[in-house]
Amino acid sequence: MPPRSTRETKNDTLLNEEWIQHILRRAVVAAILCDPKIIETMLQIPDAALGRLFKNHLCEAMGIATVYGIDLPALREEEENLRKRVERASKGTPEHEPLPGANKANAERYPLVIQGKVLRTHDFCNAAGITEKKLDRLVASGRMFRLFFGAESYYPAFFLAPMIFRDDFRKVIRSLGEIDSWTMFDFFTTPVKTLEGDTPLQRLSVEDVKSVVKEAATFAQQYVQLFHRHETSGSNVRRS
């Protein structure tokens, strides 16, 4: 594959900037339609503060979108491009862009970062209005868990959703036991037949905590059994 020309790169940058401007204009129109009288007040907010507020609400909105399983069609093309880069990376071709983490699982899950469904520590703390020290305490208490791409920590945006209490998260996380954090993320975001096709997040959003805790305990037990069976199978292969 020939290297991309400077002109092609510049054109891509211009297209991205035009698309961002389009999105921001739509956000401004939405704000005016919501409350025309508030615009003057917003214009008095310093630029940096207004930018932070906008970004923080974006993070919270992504948390809510994750809870309700909202699809974001506008990101599909970006995800497809990312998938192709991941495939090139897995083949070791020199054209690939650096991806966080060293393993395939990290690469496959990186679209969650593009979607805003998992957030970097700095962005999560700003959106939640907490310090990193407070964030560490929430993780230590079992009210939250962190995810990793390589050595860098990320946090599920659904922990920002205002309709789910952190103590409810703690009850479920405790029932999930010692399973790894990415499997926990999958549990919360995957539809479950015994929950009538809802995700655990959706049930928590309507305070159906008891059903989710029960499902979490069952899930953890099945996971441990499956993991133990794989370990036993691997040991038998090594002994043979």
C-alpha positions in Angstrom: 0.0 0.0 0.0 1.5 3.4 -1.0 2.0 6.0 1.7 -0.8 8.5 2.0 0.0 11.9 0.5 0.1 15.1 2.5 -2.8 16.3 0.4 -4.9 13.3 1.3 -4.2 13.7 5.0 -5.0 17.4 4.8 -8.3 16.7 3.0 -9.3 14.1 5.7 -8.5 16.7 8.4 -10.7 19.3 6.7 -13.5 16.9 6.4 -13.3 16.0 10.1 -13.3 19.7 11.0 -16.3 20.4 8.8 -18.2 17.4 10.4 -17.4 18.6 13.9 -18.6 22.1 13.0 -21.8 20.6 11.7 -22.3 18.6 15.0 -21.6 21.7 17.1 -24.1 23.8 15.1 -26.8 21.2 15.7 -26.0 21.3 19.4 -26.3 25.1 19.4 -29.7 24.9 17.7 -30.9 22.3 20.2 -29.9 24.6 23.1 -31.8 27.5 21.5 -34.9 25.4 20.9 -34.7 24.1 24.5 -34.6 27.5 26.1 -33.9 30.7 24.0 -33.7 32.8 27.2 -30.7 30.8 28.5 -28.4 31.7 25.6 -27.4 35.1 27.0 -26.4 33.4 30.3 -24.4 30.8 28.5 -22.5 33.4 26.5 -21.4 34.9 29.8 -19.7 31.6 30.8 -15.9 31.6 30.1 -15.0 29.6 27.0 -13.0 27.0 28.9 -15.7 26.5 31.5 -18.4 26.1 28.7 -16.2 23.6 26.9 -15.8 21.6 30.1 -19.5 21.6 30.8 -20.3 20.4 27.2 -17.7 17.6 27.4 -18.9 16.5 30.9 -22.5 16.3 29.6 -21.3 14.3 26.6 -19.7 11.8 29.0 -22.9 11.5 31.1 -25.0 11.1 27.9 -22.9 8.3 26.8 -23.4 6.6 30.1 -27.1 6.9 29.7 -26.9 5.6 26.1 -25.0 2.6 27.4 -27.7 1.8 30.0 -30.5 1.9 27.5 -28.5 0.2 24.7 -28.9 3.1 22.3 -27.2 2.4 19.0 -25.1 5.2 17.4 -25.2 4.7 13.7 -23.0 7.7 13.0 -20.1 5.8 14.5 -20.4 2.7 12.3 -18.1 3.9 9.6 -15.5 4.9 12.1 -15.7 1.5 13.7 -15.3 -0.2 10.4 -12.2 1.8 9.7 -10.9 0.9 13.1 -11.6 -2.8 12.5 -9.5 -2.7 9.4 -6.7 -1.1 11.2 -6.9 -3.7 13.9 -6.8 -6.5 11.3 -3.7 -4.9 9.8 -2.1 -4.6 13.3 -2.8 -8.3 14.0 -0.9 -9.2 10.8 2.0 -7.1 11.8 1.8 -4.8 8.7 3.8 -1.6 9.0 0.9 0.6 8.0 -1.1 0.2 11.3 -1.6 3.0 13.8 -0.6 2.4 17.4 -3.3 0.9 19.6 -3.4 1.0 23.4 -2.4 -2.3 24.9 -0.5 -5.2 23.5 -3.1 -7.9 23.0 -5.9 -8.5 20.6 -8.7 -8.2 23.2 -7.7 -4.6 23.8 -7.7 -3.9 20.1 -11.1 -5.4 19.6 -12.6 -3.4 22.4 -11.1 -0.1 21.5 -14.2 1.0 19.5 -15.8 1.4 23.0 -13.4 4.3 23.5 -14.3 5.8 20.2 -18.0 5.6 21.2 -17.4 7.1 24.6 -18.7 4.1 26.4 -15.5 3.8 28.4 -13.7 6.9 29.5 -10.2 7.9 30.5 -9.6 8.7 34.1 -9.4 12.5 33.6 -12.6 12.7 31.5 -14.5 10.4 33.9 -13.5 12.5 37.0 -14.4 15.7 35.3 -17.8 14.4 34.2 -18.5 12.9 37.7 -17.2 16.0 39.5 -14.9 13.9 41.7 -11.1 13.7 42.3 -9.0 10.7 41.3 -8.5 9.9 45.0 -12.3 9.7 45.4 -12.5 7.5 42.3 -9.9 5.1 43.8 -12.1 4.9 46.9 -15.2 4.1 44.9 -13.3 1.3 43.1 -11.9 0.0 46.4 -15.4 -0.1 48.0 -16.8 -2.1 45.1 -19.1 0.6 43.9 -17.2 0.7 40.6 -14.6 -1.2 38.6 -11.9 0.0 36.2 -11.0 -1.4 32.8 -7.5 -1.5 31.2 -6.0 -1.0 27.8 -2.4 -2.0 28.5 -1.4 -0.1 31.6 -3.9 2.7 31.1 -7.1 2.7 33.2 -10.6 3.5 31.8 -14.0 3.6 33.4 -17.4 2.5 32.0 -19.5 5.6 31.2 -22.6 3.9 32.6 -21.3 4.7 36.1 -22.3 8.3 35.3 -25.9 7.4 34.6 -28.0 9.3 37.3 -30.8 6.7 37.3 -28.7 3.9 38.9 -27.4 4.2 42.5 -23.8 3.3 43.2 -24.8 1.2 46.1 -26.9 -0.9 43.7 -23.8 -1.3 41.5 -21.9 -2.5 44.6 -24.5 -5.2 45.3 -24.2 -6.6 41.7 -20.4 -6.3 41.6 -20.1 -8.1 44.9 -22.3 -10.9 43.5 -20.1 -11.2 40.4 -17.1 -12.0 42.6 -13.6 -12.3 41.3 -14.3 -12.3 37.6 -12.2 -10.0 35.5 -13.4 -6.4 34.9 -14.0 -6.8 31.1 -16.3 -9.8 31.8 -18.1 -7.6 34.3 -18.6 -5.0 31.6 -20.0 -7.6 29.3 -22.4 -8.8 32.0 -23.8 -5.3 32.6 -24.3 -4.5 28.9 -25.5 -7.9 27.4 -29.2 -8.7 27.1 -30.2 -11.7 29.3 -33.0 -14.2 28.5 -33.9 -14.6 32.2 -34.3 -10.8 32.4 -36.8 -10.9 29.5 -34.2 -9.8 27.1 -33.2 -6.7 29.1 -29.6 -5.9 30.0 -28.7 -5.8 33.7 -28.2 -2.0 33.3 -31.7 -1.6 32.0 -33.1 -3.5 35.0 -31.0 -1.5 37.4 -32.3 1.7 35.9 -35.9 0.7 37.0 -34.5 -0.4 40.4 -35.0 -4.1 39.8 -31.9 -4.8 41.8 -32.9 -8.1 43.3 -33.3 -9.8 39.9 -29.9 -8.5 38.7 -28.1 -9.6 41.8 -29.5 -13.1 41.4 -28.5 -13.2 37.8 -25.0 -11.9 38.7 -24.6 -14.7 41.2 -25.7 -17.3 38.6 -23.4 -15.8 36.0 -20.4 -15.8 38.3 -21.0 -19.5 39.2 -21.2 -20.5 35.6 -18.1 -18.5 34.7 -16.1 -20.1 37.5 -17.2 -23.6 36.4 -16.3 -22.8 32.8 -13.0 -21.4 33.7 -12.2 -24.4 35.9 -13.2 -26.8 33.2 -10.8 -25.0 30.7 -8.0 -25.1 33.3 -8.5 -28.9 33.9 -8.6 -29.5 30.1 -5.4 -27.6 29.6 -3.7 -29.6 32.4 -4.7 -32.9 30.9 -3.3 -31.8 27.5 0.0 -30.8 29.2 0.2 -34.1 31.0 -0.4 -36.3 27.9 
